[in-house]
């Protein structure tokens, strides 16, 4: 199963993205630790793309490599963030911050 399938934790993320007007089908999802992903991220950045670090673990790795990114909480995180409204609001806030910086 992959993020593109839109199931499990991806459903939470896809619902939040759709709720703020972003089509998840137009997003690319990469696992930082899979072969070729770092090269693909670098190409995405060269084309002017936004990198989103989903969760603390990947955010730490992106920082080590000097990759600029927008940080979001992983949709499978535990606690109050699991509530759909709370997660959607978190994504809305992150998207606003990214748009303000652009």
VOLOMI-584230 format. One line per 2 residues: number of its first residue (from 1); their letters; for each residue x, y, z of N, C-alpha, C. Coordinates in pm, 1 decimal. Each point is the difference from the previous one (the first is absolute). Example, Ala and Ser with C-alpha at 12.3 -4.5 7.8 and 13.67 -1.06 7.14 Angstrom:
2
1	as	1319.0 -569.0 780.0 -89.0 119.0 0.0 90.0 120.0 0.0 | -35.0 105.0 -72.0 82.0 119.0 6.0 -77.0 109.0 73.0
END
This chain:
102
1	xx	84.5 -118.4 0.0 -84.5 118.4 0.0 89.2 125.1 0.0 | -41.1 98.2 -77.2 77.0 123.4 -12.7 -90.9 119.4 31.2
3	xx	61.2 114.4 24.0 -76.2 121.4 30.7 -98.4 32.6 -110.9 | 39.9 -23.1 -124.4 -84.6 33.6 -113.0 -133.4 -74.4 3.3
5	xx	-6.1 -110.3 72.3 -124.0 -78.1 10.0 -108.9 74.2 77.9 | 40.4 95.5 83.7 -97.1 78.6 76.6 -69.1 -77.1 111.0
7	xx	64.5 -101.9 50.9 -60.7 -80.4 105.8 78.3 14.2 129.7 | -60.7 -44.0 109.5 57.7 5.1 134.6 39.6 143.2 34.5
9	xx	124.7 23.4 40.4 40.6 135.8 38.6 -8.7 96.4 -117.7 | 17.3 -50.3 -120.8 -10.0 86.6 -117.3 -140.5 57.5 -14.3
11	xx	-100.0 -72.7 42.5 -137.7 51.1 -8.0 -14.4 126.4 83.8 | 56.1 -1.2 120.1 -3.7 118.4 86.8 66.8 118.5 -70.3
13	xx	116.3 -24.3 -59.2 72.1 105.3 -71.2 -77.8 45.9 -123.8 | -49.9 -94.2 -79.5 -72.8 34.8 -121.6 -125.4 80.2 32.7
15	xx	-72.4 -39.6 103.6 -119.3 75.1 40.9 36.8 142.8 40.1 | 109.4 14.7 74.1 43.4 133.9 43.4 43.8 83.9 -120.0
17	xx	75.8 -59.7 -92.0 43.3 74.2 -118.6 -120.5 43.6 -82.8 | -91.6 -91.7 -23.5 -121.1 33.3 -76.3 -78.8 110.6 68.9
19	xx	-2.9 -3.0 133.2 -72.4 99.4 78.0 56.8 140.7 -10.7 | 126.2 9.8 -42.6 61.1 132.9 -17.8 24.0 30.7 -147.7
21	xx	-63.3 -79.1 -87.6 5.1 29.6 -141.8 120.1 -53.8 -76.0 | 68.5 -98.5 54.3 114.3 -60.2 -68.1 -39.6 -139.6 -45.3
23	xx	21.6 -28.5 -128.2 -30.9 -130.7 -55.8 114.3 -95.9 33.1 | -22.8 -98.7 88.4 106.4 -94.2 34.0 52.8 -76.8 -120.3
25	xx	-81.7 -14.1 -103.1 43.7 -68.5 -121.0 108.9 73.2 -75.4 | 16.3 127.6 29.6 105.0 79.4 -64.6 126.3 9.3 84.6
27	xx	-0.8 -66.3 114.9 115.6 -1.3 89.3 85.0 -124.0 -27.3 | 128.1 11.8 24.8 90.5 -114.1 -8.5 36.3 -41.4 141.8
29	xx	3.6 -128.8 25.0 34.5 -51.0 131.9 122.1 -89.8 -13.5 | 105.4 35.3 71.1 123.5 -76.3 -5.3 41.6 -40.9 140.1
31	xx	59.4 -115.3 9.4 60.8 -44.8 124.4 147.3 38.7 -6.6 | 43.1 86.1 87.9 136.5 52.6 1.4 103.6 -111.6 -1.9
33	xx	-32.1 -114.8 56.8 96.2 -109.0 13.8 -1.9 -98.8 -117.2 | -88.2 17.8 -96.7 -1.1 -88.7 -116.4 102.6 45.3 -102.8
35	xx	56.9 -96.5 -70.6 101.3 28.2 -102.2 -54.5 99.2 -103.0 | 79.5 100.8 -29.1 -36.2 99.1 -101.4 -81.8 117.6 50.1
37	xx	-52.2 -9.2 121.9 -87.3 106.8 49.6 73.2 131.6 19.3 | 120.9 -4.6 50.0 72.8 125.2 25.0 29.8 73.5 -129.7
39	xx	30.2 -76.6 -104.7 22.1 60.2 -131.0 -130.2 62.0 -51.1 | -110.6 -70.3 18.4 -129.6 51.2 -45.3 -39.4 125.7 77.5
41	xx	31.5 4.0 129.4 -28.1 120.2 80.1 82.9 116.9 -52.7 | 128.2 -24.7 -27.5 86.5 106.5 -52.4 -53.2 52.4 -133.2
43	xx	-45.4 -89.2 -87.9 -57.7 42.8 -128.5 -127.0 81.8 22.0 | -81.9 -42.4 93.3 -124.3 71.4 32.1 30.6 142.0 47.6
45	xx	100.9 12.9 83.6 41.0 132.0 50.6 51.3 86.3 -115.2 | 80.6 -58.3 -88.2 52.8 76.2 -114.6 -112.2 52.9 -88.7
47	xx	-110.2 -72.6 -7.5 -115.2 43.8 -80.5 -90.0 96.5 76.7 | 40.5 36.8 121.8 -77.2 95.5 78.6 -105.7 -61.8 88.2
49	xx	6.8 -131.7 19.1 -99.8 -69.7 80.6 20.3 17.8 149.0 | -107.1 -16.3 72.3 0.0 8.4 145.7 17.8 -140.2 57.6
51	xx	91.0 -13.5 94.9 20.7 -126.1 70.0 -72.6 9.7 133.4 | -76.8 -102.5 30.5 -71.7 -6.3 126.7 57.7 -115.4 80.2
53	xx	46.6 29.6 120.2 50.8 -102.3 90.4 -112.1 -44.9 91.1 | -40.9 -124.1 -16.3 -114.7 -51.6 73.4 49.1 -81.0 119.5
55	xx	8.2 64.8 114.5 44.9 -66.0 121.9 141.2 40.5 39.7 | 28.8 -16.0 128.9 128.5 45.6 54.6 120.6 -76.0 -53.8
57	xx	-16.4 -130.4 -20.6 113.6 -80.8 -44.4 53.5 49.3 -134.9 | -87.4 15.6 -96.2 44.7 46.8 -131.4 43.4 146.4 6.9
59	xx	-62.6 79.6 83.8 40.1 140.4 13.4 143.4 11.3 50.4 | 36.6 -84.7 94.4 139.8 0.3 48.9 96.9 -33.6 -113.6
61	xx	-35.8 -97.0 -82.7 86.5 -39.4 -111.1 9.5 109.9 -105.3 | -111.0 64.8 -29.4 1.7 110.1 -95.8 89.3 112.8 51.2
63	xx	-8.5 29.4 128.7 85.0 104.4 58.8 147.4 -36.4 -10.1 | 33.9 -126.2 27.2 140.1 -45.3 -10.2 54.9 21.6 -140.2
65	xx	-85.8 -18.8 -100.6 42.6 14.8 -139.5 -16.9 142.1 -51.9 | -49.2 90.7 83.5 -16.0 139.0 -40.4 -113.6 23.5 -97.8
67	xx	-101.6 -86.1 4.0 -114.2 12.9 -89.9 -106.0 88.3 65.8 | -38.9 106.3 -67.8 -107.7 85.7 50.0 -131.5 -74.3 -18.3
69	xx	-84.3 5.5 99.7 -126.2 -74.2 -4.9 -105.8 68.0 84.2 | -123.4 -37.9 -26.9 -113.2 38.9 82.6 -29.2 -119.5 89.1
71	xx	3.0 20.1 128.6 -23.0 -109.7 93.3 -147.1 -13.4 37.5 | -47.2 -125.2 -3.9 -135.2 -28.7 48.6 7.0 -119.7 93.2
73	xx	-100.7 -12.1 82.3 -11.3 -114.7 88.9 -44.4 -119.9 -82.9 | 59.3 -113.3 27.0 -36.8 -122.1 -72.2 -146.3 -32.2 29.2
75	xx	-78.0 -37.7 -100.9 -142.8 -25.2 22.3 -29.1 -120.7 89.6 | 98.6 -82.9 25.7 -21.1 -113.9 89.8 43.7 31.7 143.3
77	xx	35.5 126.2 25.8 42.1 39.5 135.4 -112.6 -26.1 99.4 | 36.6 -22.4 122.3 -98.6 -29.7 103.3 -45.1 128.0 70.7
79	xx	-112.2 -8.3 67.3 -49.5 111.3 79.6 -109.4 77.5 -70.4 | -21.5 121.1 47.4 -110.1 83.7 -49.1 11.3 29.7 -149.2
81	xx	122.5 -2.0 -53.3 19.9 29.4 -142.2 -71.0 -101.3 -88.6 | -35.1 -116.0 52.7 -68.2 -103.6 -78.0 -142.6 39.4 -38.5
83	xx	-56.6 95.1 71.4 -135.4 44.3 -35.0 5.1 69.8 -135.3 | -93.1 -34.4 -88.2 0.9 53.2 -136.5 6.0 151.6 -4.1
85	xx	-82.2 65.4 80.3 -4.7 147.0 -0.1 133.7 57.3 44.4 | 59.1 -56.8 102.7 127.7 50.2 52.0 110.3 -17.5 -104.2
87	xx	2.5 -117.2 -64.4 103.8 -23.2 -101.0 -21.0 90.1 -121.7 | -124.4 16.2 -43.6 -29.4 89.6 -112.0 45.6 142.1 32.7
89	xx	-26.9 45.8 121.9 42.1 134.8 40.6 152.6 11.9 1.3 | 67.5 -107.1 41.7 146.6 -1.5 -0.8 52.1 14.8 -143.5
91	xx	-58.6 -75.6 -92.4 41.6 7.1 -140.4 -31.7 138.1 -57.0 | -116.3 53.4 31.0 -37.4 134.4 -47.3 104.2 102.7 46.2
93	xx	39.1 -7.0 125.6 98.4 92.9 54.3 135.7 -15.9 -70.2 | 41.7 -123.4 -23.7 127.9 -25.3 -67.1 -2.6 51.8 -143.2
95	xx	-110.4 -21.6 -69.2 -13.2 47.0 -138.7 1.9 152.1 -4.8 | -68.6 64.0 91.7 2.2 147.6 5.5 141.8 50.8 21.2
97	xx	73.2 -64.0 89.6 138.5 41.7 26.6 85.3 -15.0 -124.7 | -17.5 -110.1 -72.9 78.3 -22.6 -122.1 -34.2 103.8 -106.6
99	xx	-127.3 30.9 -12.0 -41.6 99.2 -100.5 48.7 139.6 36.3 | 5.9 29.8 128.2 48.0 131.2 44.6 149.2 16.7 -30.8
101	xx	74.3 -110.6 6.7 145.0 5.0 -27.4 29.3 6.3 -149.4 | -94.0 -45.8 -81.2 24.3 -7.3 -145.5 -3.2 134.9 -66.3
END
